[in-house]
Amino acid sequence: MYKEEEQEQEYAIIYFDFDNIWATLLDATNSVSKYNIKDDENLKNIQKDLQKSLEDFLNKILEYLTEKYSVKYIKAYSDFNSLLFSEHVNIVDTLHKYGIKTYTPYVRNNKDMSDRALIIAAIHDVMSKEPEIMEPKLILFTGDIDYLPLFEYISEYTDCEFEIFSFENRLSQGYSEVFYTKNKITKIDELLGINTKELEEAKKLQIFKEYVQEKNLDINKHIDYQRTIRNLNREYYCRFNQNSIKSYIQKLK
Protein backbone atom coordinates (compact mmCIF):
# COMPACT_ATOMS: atom_id res chain seq x y z
CA MET A 1 0.00 0.00 0.00
CA TYR A 2 1.15 3.49 -0.70
CA LYS A 3 -0.10 6.84 0.42
CA GLU A 4 -1.82 8.68 -2.40
CA GLU A 5 -0.32 12.10 -2.95
CA GLU A 6 -2.58 14.99 -2.10
CA GLN A 7 -3.86 16.82 -5.13
CA GLU A 8 -2.43 20.30 -5.55
CA GLN A 9 -4.80 23.09 -4.68
CA GLU A 10 -6.21 25.15 -7.53
CA TYR A 11 -4.88 28.71 -7.76
CA ALA A 12 -7.48 31.43 -7.20
CA ILE A 13 -7.57 35.19 -7.61
CA ILE A 14 -10.33 36.77 -5.55
CA TYR A 15 -12.22 40.06 -5.80
CA PHE A 16 -14.59 41.63 -3.28
CA ASP A 17 -17.35 43.92 -4.50
CA PHE A 18 -17.21 45.25 -0.98
CA ASP A 19 -20.39 47.36 -1.08
CA ASN A 20 -22.38 44.11 -1.31
CA ILE A 21 -20.53 42.57 1.63
CA TRP A 22 -20.83 45.64 3.83
CA ALA A 23 -24.58 46.05 3.24
CA THR A 24 -25.22 42.54 4.55
CA LEU A 25 -22.90 43.02 7.52
CA LEU A 26 -24.99 46.07 8.48
CA ASP A 27 -28.13 43.92 8.39
CA ALA A 28 -26.44 41.33 10.61
CA THR A 29 -25.33 43.88 13.23
CA ASN A 30 -28.20 44.50 15.63
CA SER A 31 -26.95 47.79 17.08
CA VAL A 32 -26.81 49.49 13.66
CA SER A 33 -29.86 51.45 12.50
CA LYS A 34 -29.75 55.26 12.46
CA TYR A 35 -27.39 57.39 10.39
CA ASN A 36 -26.87 60.03 13.07
CA ILE A 37 -25.57 58.57 16.31
CA LYS A 38 -25.81 61.01 19.21
CA ASP A 39 -25.45 58.68 22.15
CA ASP A 40 -21.79 57.94 23.04
CA GLU A 41 -22.57 54.57 24.60
CA ASN A 42 -24.54 53.49 21.55
CA LEU A 43 -21.67 54.63 19.32
CA LYS A 44 -19.21 52.46 21.26
CA ASN A 45 -21.51 49.46 20.82
CA ILE A 46 -21.81 50.08 17.10
CA GLN A 47 -18.04 50.39 16.69
CA LYS A 48 -17.45 47.18 18.61
CA ASP A 49 -20.26 45.22 16.94
CA LEU A 50 -19.43 46.30 13.38
CA GLN A 51 -15.75 45.52 13.89
CA LYS A 52 -16.68 42.07 15.20
CA SER A 53 -19.09 41.43 12.29
CA LEU A 54 -16.38 42.34 9.78
CA GLU A 55 -13.69 40.24 11.44
CA ASP A 56 -16.00 37.24 11.92
CA PHE A 57 -16.91 37.36 8.23
CA LEU A 58 -13.27 37.58 7.13
CA ASN A 59 -12.12 34.80 9.48
CA LYS A 60 -14.77 32.35 8.29
CA ILE A 61 -14.55 33.18 4.59
CA LEU A 62 -10.75 33.17 4.44
CA GLU A 63 -10.62 29.89 6.33
CA TYR A 64 -12.95 28.35 3.72
CA LEU A 65 -11.06 29.82 0.76
CA THR A 66 -7.59 28.85 1.94
CA GLU A 67 -8.71 25.29 2.66
CA LYS A 68 -10.10 24.92 -0.85
CA TYR A 69 -7.74 27.07 -2.95
CA SER A 70 -4.21 28.31 -3.15
CA VAL A 71 -5.10 31.99 -2.91
CA LYS A 72 -2.81 34.17 -5.00
CA TYR A 73 -4.32 37.44 -3.77
CA ILE A 74 -7.55 39.14 -2.73
CA LYS A 75 -8.54 42.60 -3.93
CA ALA A 76 -11.42 44.65 -2.50
CA TYR A 77 -13.08 47.48 -4.43
CA SER A 78 -15.24 50.23 -2.96
CA ASP A 79 -15.38 53.90 -2.11
CA PHE A 80 -14.53 52.84 1.43
CA ASN A 81 -14.83 56.25 3.06
CA SER A 82 -18.38 56.63 1.72
CA LEU A 83 -19.68 53.32 3.08
CA LEU A 84 -22.40 53.74 5.69
CA PHE A 85 -20.96 53.97 9.23
CA SER A 86 -17.42 53.71 7.84
CA GLU A 87 -16.45 56.68 10.02
CA HIS A 88 -16.92 54.39 13.03
CA VAL A 89 -14.89 51.40 11.78
CA ASN A 90 -11.51 51.45 10.07
CA ILE A 91 -12.48 49.08 7.26
CA VAL A 92 -9.36 49.57 5.14
CA ASP A 93 -6.95 48.87 8.01
CA THR A 94 -8.90 45.74 8.92
CA LEU A 95 -8.80 44.43 5.35
CA HIS A 96 -5.07 45.15 5.13
CA LYS A 97 -4.53 43.23 8.35
CA TYR A 98 -6.00 40.20 6.58
CA GLY A 99 -3.75 40.69 3.56
CA ILE A 100 -6.49 42.11 1.32
CA LYS A 101 -5.52 44.89 -1.09
CA THR A 102 -8.00 47.77 -1.25
CA TYR A 103 -8.82 49.95 -4.25
CA THR A 104 -10.83 53.17 -4.13
CA PRO A 105 -11.93 54.96 -7.34
CA TYR A 106 -10.93 58.57 -7.86
CA VAL A 107 -14.55 59.66 -8.37
CA ARG A 108 -16.16 59.60 -4.94
CA ASN A 109 -19.72 58.66 -3.95
CA ASN A 110 -20.25 56.65 -7.12
CA LYS A 111 -20.53 52.88 -6.69
CA ASP A 112 -20.40 52.31 -10.45
CA MET A 113 -16.82 53.57 -10.50
CA SER A 114 -15.55 50.83 -8.18
CA ASP A 115 -17.56 48.20 -10.10
CA ARG A 116 -15.95 49.26 -13.37
CA ALA A 117 -12.50 49.37 -11.81
CA LEU A 118 -12.98 45.81 -10.54
CA ILE A 119 -14.06 44.56 -13.97
CA ILE A 120 -11.08 46.12 -15.71
CA ALA A 121 -8.68 44.74 -13.10
CA ALA A 122 -10.15 41.24 -13.33
CA ILE A 123 -9.86 41.16 -17.13
CA HIS A 124 -6.30 42.46 -16.96
CA ASP A 125 -5.30 39.94 -14.29
CA VAL A 126 -6.81 36.99 -16.16
CA MET A 127 -5.35 37.97 -19.54
CA SER A 128 -1.87 38.79 -18.21
CA LYS A 129 -1.56 35.94 -15.72
CA GLU A 130 1.85 34.89 -14.56
CA PRO A 131 3.28 31.99 -16.60
CA GLU A 132 3.55 29.64 -13.62
CA ILE A 133 -0.13 30.04 -12.79
CA MET A 134 -2.02 28.29 -15.55
CA GLU A 135 -5.58 29.55 -15.70
CA PRO A 136 -6.20 30.66 -12.10
CA LYS A 137 -9.80 30.47 -10.98
CA LEU A 138 -11.45 33.87 -10.69
CA ILE A 139 -13.71 34.25 -7.65
CA LEU A 140 -15.91 37.30 -7.33
CA PHE A 141 -17.88 38.18 -4.19
CA THR A 142 -20.93 39.99 -5.52
CA GLY A 143 -24.60 39.59 -6.33
CA ASP A 144 -24.93 42.43 -8.82
CA ILE A 145 -25.99 41.50 -12.34
CA ASP A 146 -23.74 44.35 -13.56
CA TYR A 147 -20.88 41.85 -13.59
CA LEU A 148 -22.51 39.55 -16.14
CA PRO A 149 -20.52 41.11 -19.06
CA LEU A 150 -17.32 40.19 -17.19
CA PHE A 151 -18.37 36.53 -16.98
CA GLU A 152 -19.48 36.60 -20.62
CA TYR A 153 -16.05 37.86 -21.64
CA ILE A 154 -14.20 35.30 -19.53
CA SER A 155 -16.35 32.47 -20.89
CA GLU A 156 -15.87 33.50 -24.51
CA TYR A 157 -12.23 34.53 -24.65
CA THR A 158 -10.44 32.52 -21.95
CA ASP A 159 -10.33 29.07 -20.42
CA CYS A 160 -10.39 30.60 -16.94
CA GLU A 161 -12.97 29.14 -14.56
CA PHE A 162 -14.95 31.54 -12.41
CA GLU A 163 -17.17 31.33 -9.36
CA ILE A 164 -19.67 33.79 -7.89
CA PHE A 165 -19.94 34.03 -4.10
CA SER A 166 -23.05 35.88 -2.96
CA PHE A 167 -25.31 36.42 0.01
CA GLU A 168 -28.81 35.14 -0.73
CA ASN A 169 -30.44 38.55 -0.26
CA ARG A 170 -27.95 40.25 -2.63
CA LEU A 171 -27.98 37.71 -5.45
CA SER A 172 -29.59 38.85 -8.69
CA GLN A 173 -32.07 36.33 -10.08
CA GLY A 174 -30.51 36.96 -13.48
CA TYR A 175 -27.52 34.75 -12.68
CA SER A 176 -29.70 31.67 -12.22
CA GLU A 177 -31.14 32.20 -15.72
CA VAL A 178 -27.82 32.21 -17.59
CA PHE A 179 -26.57 28.72 -18.36
CA TYR A 180 -22.87 29.38 -17.77
CA THR A 181 -23.35 31.16 -14.44
CA LYS A 182 -26.20 29.34 -12.70
CA ASN A 183 -24.03 26.36 -11.76
CA LYS A 184 -21.13 28.53 -10.59
CA ILE A 185 -22.79 30.23 -7.66
CA THR A 186 -21.79 29.62 -4.04
CA LYS A 187 -24.24 30.89 -1.42
CA ILE A 188 -22.36 32.59 1.40
CA ASP A 189 -25.40 32.01 3.64
CA GLU A 190 -24.72 28.28 3.54
CA LEU A 191 -21.02 28.73 4.36
CA LEU A 192 -21.76 30.95 7.37
CA GLY A 193 -24.93 29.20 8.55
CA ILE A 194 -27.12 32.30 8.27
CA ASN A 195 -30.22 33.43 6.38
CA THR A 196 -29.61 36.91 5.01
CA LYS A 197 -33.17 37.39 3.77
CA GLU A 198 -34.43 36.81 7.32
CA LEU A 199 -31.70 39.06 8.74
CA GLU A 200 -32.69 41.89 6.41
CA GLU A 201 -36.39 41.56 7.22
CA ALA A 202 -35.70 41.37 10.95
CA LYS A 203 -33.57 44.53 10.78
CA LYS A 204 -36.25 46.44 8.86
CA LEU A 205 -38.91 45.39 11.35
CA GLN A 206 -36.61 46.45 14.22
CA ILE A 207 -36.06 49.85 12.59
CA PHE A 208 -39.75 50.41 11.86
CA LYS A 209 -40.66 49.54 15.46
CA GLU A 210 -38.02 52.00 16.70
CA TYR A 211 -39.40 54.68 14.38
CA VAL A 212 -43.00 54.13 15.53
CA GLN A 213 -41.96 54.43 19.17
CA GLU A 214 -39.87 57.58 18.58
CA LYS A 215 -42.60 59.35 16.61
CA ASN A 216 -45.43 58.09 18.85
CA LEU A 217 -47.30 56.83 15.79
CA ASP A 218 -50.63 55.10 16.24
CA ILE A 219 -50.44 52.28 13.71
CA ASN A 220 -54.14 51.55 14.24
CA LYS A 221 -54.98 54.85 12.54
CA HIS A 222 -54.31 56.07 9.00
CA ILE A 223 -50.61 56.61 8.26
CA ASP A 224 -49.25 59.02 5.68
CA TYR A 225 -47.19 56.44 3.80
CA GLN A 226 -45.25 58.86 1.60
CA ARG A 227 -44.17 61.00 4.54
CA THR A 228 -43.29 57.90 6.59
CA ILE A 229 -41.19 56.48 3.73
CA ARG A 230 -39.33 59.79 3.30
CA ASN A 231 -38.57 60.01 7.02
CA LEU A 232 -37.46 56.38 7.30
CA ASN A 233 -35.21 56.54 4.24
CA ARG A 234 -33.69 59.81 5.48
CA GLU A 235 -33.01 58.70 9.06
CA TYR A 236 -32.20 55.00 8.66
CA TYR A 237 -29.89 53.02 6.40
CA CYS A 238 -32.48 50.44 5.17
CA ARG A 239 -34.76 51.23 2.24
CA PHE A 240 -38.52 51.12 2.77
CA ASN A 241 -41.55 51.17 0.50
CA GLN A 242 -45.31 51.18 1.04
CA ASN A 243 -45.70 47.42 0.80
CA SER A 244 -42.98 46.76 3.37
CA ILE A 245 -44.46 49.31 5.78
CA LYS A 246 -47.91 47.72 5.47
CA SER A 247 -46.46 44.31 6.28
CA TYR A 248 -44.56 45.63 9.33
CA ILE A 249 -47.70 47.33 10.64
CA GLN A 250 -49.51 43.99 10.51
CA LYS A 251 -46.66 42.28 12.36
CA LEU A 252 -46.65 44.92 15.11
CA LYS A 253 -50.41 44.87 15.69
Helices and strands as residue ranges (DSSP letters): E 10-17, H 18-28, H 40-68, E 69-77, G 80-82, G 86-88, H 91-97, E 101-103, H 111-127, E 137-141, G 145-147, H 148-157, E 162-166, G 168-170, G 173-177, E 185-187, H 188-192, H 196-215, H 225-235, H 242-252
